[in-house]
Amino acid sequence: MIYTLTPNPSIDRSLTLPEIRFNSVLRSQKIRLDWGGKGFNVSRSLQKFGIDSLALAWVGGGSGKMLADGLQALGIQTDFVWVDDETRTNTMILEDEGDWHIKVNEPGPSINQEDIDQLLLKVEGYARKGDIWVLSGSLPPDVPDDFYGQLINLIYTRGGQVYFDASGQALLDGCAAKPYLVKPNANEAAQVVGFDINDQEDAKRAALPFLRMGIEVLALTMGAAGLLLANQKEMVYAKPPKVTVRNAVGSGDSLLAALIYGHEHQMEMVEMARLGVATATASVEMDGVSEFEIDRVKQLLPQVTSKIINVM
């Protein structure tokens, strides 16, 4: 079984305008709502690959009800801890023909210790040997940075496997618990290793500190610059073709779902990296968050360039 856990989900509201202008009244041509949160995005993407998952989260208020109803309407199973405060709404403003966008993220609801204990109990009740857990996204206010580390240790005591995607101190604390796979983007990884990551050589150098922590697989995403997929034995660099970007939000979550699919189907590292990049590329072409079509992924696969990098 695959579980996705999203500590700080959101309703993602996307507004499309002819042009972004400041200090002006702007009128949206298109409004779109997506049931957001990195773990939810992974669940939706896994569904595209024909893989079921169970989504866990803290949710609250009318926004939380919208999330629950929306995910269930998509056929995604959920089991939520309901909290007192309202689930957040994140807003993306896009230009219809231009490249500019604005993303505003709310902090999320306040989470108390009872809420934390309830979610830990749910995880403890579900966790079984051989299951895959995807732990991803920011932590809501008042949740300690070591929360992910607690979860990873709990899941490992039950024999599960963890795919992890976070940032800042939560990323560092989670890495200390040695999740199976960690998927930072270039900015998140730079905060850990202490230098900017702009190209393949930077990515290769950045991978080593993560692998030395005991992490088995690092998936370092660099947007249009590509993906470095690395373990102790080999590194693979895969670069996407150039496409028109409509909405990059959630593309990394689609990539993570593709890596899980590749792992489940025992793909080689090169195949997994290529599939992940093709899936993320198909996602950025769509208006929705973490949305893609499998047929488009298949069309893009031959256009992904890849090579194996010498680890030494």
C-alpha positions, -999 to 999 in steps of 0.1 A, spaced: 0 0 0 11 36 -7 3 64 18 8 101 12 10 125 41 5 162 36 9 182 69 -2 215 53 -26 210 24 -44 238 6 -69 248 -19 -49 261 -48 -67 289 -66 -52 298 -101 -62 330 -118 -53 337 -154 -50 373 -166 -41 388 -200 -12 407 -183 0 411 -147 2 448 -139 9 463 -104 -11 490 -87 -41 482 -110 -75 464 -108 -71 432 -127 -99 410 -140 -94 373 -143 -103 354 -175 -101 320 -160 -104 307 -124 -93 272 -114 -94 253 -81 -71 224 -74 -70 203 -42 -34 211 -33 -6 200 -11 24 180 -22 12 147 -9 -22 151 -25 -4 160 -58 15 127 -55 -17 108 -49 -33 124 -80 -2 116 -101 0 80 -89 -37 76 -99 -26 86 -135 -2 56 -133 -29 33 -121 -17 32 -85 -40 37 -56 -30 55 -24 -44 67 9 -40 104 16 -35 116 52 -35 152 64 -46 178 89 -76 197 75 -101 222 90 -132 243 83 -150 248 50 -118 246 30 -110 213 45 -145 200 36 -139 212 0 -106 193 0 -122 161 14 -151 162 -11 -128 171 -40 -103 143 -34 -131 117 -29 -147 128 -61 -114 120 -78 -115 86 -63 -86 92 -39 -91 76 -5 -85 99 25 -83 97 63 -79 132 79 -74 146 113 -98 175 116 -85 207 134 -101 239 146 -86 264 122 -93 267 85 -72 249 59 -52 275 39 -58 288 4 -28 294 -19 -32 317 -49 -14 316 -82 -18 345 -107 -7 336 -143 -4 356 -175 -23 340 -204 4 345 -230 34 357 -209 59 341 -186 52 361 -154 34 346 -125 28 354 -88 23 327 -61 11 336 -26 11 308 0 -8 312 33 9 298 64 -18 273 73 -38 264 104 -24 263 139 -18 227 150 -18 217 187 -2 187 204 -34 168 205 -37 171 167 -1 159 163 -7 129 185 -38 120 165 -19 120 133 9 100 147 -17 74 160 -31 71 125 3 65 110 11 39 137 -22 22 130 -16 20 92 22 14 90 31 -21 79 61 -39 64 67 -32 27 44 -1 25 56 31 9 50 64 26 54 98 9 60 125 34 60 159 18 55 196 20 58 224 45 48 221 82 20 242 96 26 267 124 34 252 158 45 218 144 81 212 155 108 208 128 115 172 140 80 161 132 91 144 100 119 127 118 95 113 143 73 100 115 102 84 96 115 66 127 79 54 134 74 41 99 108 23 99 100 5 131 71 -10 112 92 -19 82 79 8 58 98 28 32 98 66 31 100 90 2 106 125 16 103 160 2 106 190 25 127 222 30 147 241 56 152 227 91 124 201 86 144 187 56 176 185 77 159 169 107 140 144 84 173 135 66 188 126 99 163 98 102 176 84 68 145 82 46 149 59 16 146 87 -10 149 125 -6 137 148 -34 149 184 -28 149 211 -55 180 231 -62 172 258 -37 163 234 -9 194 213 -15 216 245 -15 204 254 20 217 220 32 251 219 13 259 256 15 265 264 -22 243 273 -52 233 245 -76 231 257 -112 242 228 -133 251 191 -135 285 195 -118 270 214 -89 243 188 -85 268 160 -85 288 177 -57 256 184 -38 245 148 -39 274 135 -19 265 151 15 230 136 12 242 102 4 267 103 32 238 109 56 227 73 48 200 83 23 198 56 -3 185 76 -32 187 114 -39 164 129 -66 177 165 -70 154 185 -93 166 216 -111 136 227 -132 145 232 -168 181 222 -160 170 186 -153 172 159 -127 201 142 -109 191 108 -96 218 93 -75 226 64 -52 258 50 -37 266 31 -70 256 54 -98 243 89 -108 221 97 -137 215 131 -152 183 136 -173 173 168 -190 139 177 -203 131 191 -238 121 227 -240 83 232 -238 59 260 -231 54 262 -193 18 268 -182 19 259 -145 50 245 -129 33 240 -95 33 204 -85 55 192 -114 81 179 -88 53 159 -71 44 143 -105 81 135 -109 81 118 -75 51 97 -84 69 86 -116 99 75 -95 76 55 -72 60 39 -103 95 31 -116 106 16 -83 75 -5 -82 82 -18 -117 119 -24 -109 131 0 -136 168 8 -140 180 42 -127 182 56 -162 147 46 -171 133 60 -138 151 93 -143 138 96 -179 103 88 -168 104 112 -139 116 141 -162 91 133 -189 62 133 -164 73 166 -148 76 181 -183 41 169 -193 28 185 -160 42 220 -166 24 221 -199 -10 219 -182 -30 246 -165 -38 225 -135 -15 217 -105 4 184 -110 -18 175 -139 -6 154 -169 -17 128 -194 1 95 -198 0 97 -236 19 130 -234 45 115 -211 50 87 -237 54 114 -264 80 133 -244 101 103 -233 122 100 -265 130 138 -262 145 135 -227 183 134 -228 202 113 -202 236 101 -193 253 81 -165 278 102 -145 309 88 -129 305 89 -92 342 95 -85 
